[in-house]
Amino acid sequence: MAQREARLRVPGDFGLALQQARMSRGLSQAELARQIGVSQSAVSEMGNGSGTIYLRRLLELARLSGLEFHATWSDDAPSR
């Protein structure tokens, strides 16, 4: 099982990590959207790094305070 990690500094980093982690678990945008109760287009926007103002502010607060966000996921899809 390969572990992947990404440092999240800007919404695009978050979007790419989300997209890669979703795909590594064998989930489509529609499946993920259904599981969390949002539209497929909302998942698409997040995956494209179209961060909301809240995500941008959160990442800016982290940068200014010296806090770092990291995402970690495995490449192995779980059995369903």
N, C-alpha and C positions, 0 to 999 in steps of 0.2 A: 504494500500500500504506500504510494508516494504521497508525501505531505507537501503542500504548497503553502506559501506565505506571501503576503503583500503588505507593504506599509501604506496606510491610507492617509494621504496628505491633502488631496483635492477630490471633489466629487467624481472626477474621471477615474481615480484610483479605486474608489468605492464601487463604481459601476463595473469596471473590468473585473474586480475580484468577485462581485456578485454574479456576473455572467459566467465566469470560469467555474465557480463553485456550483452554480445551478446546473451547468452542463455536465460537470463531473459526476453529479448525482443522477444524471439521466432525466432531469426535469425540463419540460418545455416552459416557456414563459406563461402559457395559459394554465398549466398545472400548478406552478408556483403561485400564480395570482389567485387561483381558486382556493388553495390551501391557506392563504393569508387574508382572503376576503377583499381583494382589490381587483381592479380591471387589469387585463393583459397589457393595455397600453401604459398603465402605471409601472408595471414591472419593466416594460421596454424602456421607458424614460429613465428609470433608475439604472438599468444596465448600460444605457448610453451615456451615463454620467451627467444627465440633466438633473443636477442636484437642486433640491428645494432651497429656499433661503435659509431654512433651519439647518440643513446639512452644511451649507456653506459657513454659516455662523458657528456651528459646532466645531468644524474643522479649523476655523480661524481662531476660536477660543483655545483649542488644543495647542495650536502652533504657538500662540502668544504665551501660553502658560507652560510650555515645555512638555506637554502631554503628547504621547504618540499612540495612534491607533494602529493595530495590526489585525489582519484577517488570516486565519489558518483553516485549511480544508484538505481533505484527502481526495485523491483521484479515483477512488473505488466507489462505484455506485452501490448503495445498500440493496440487499435483496428485498423485493416487495412481496 
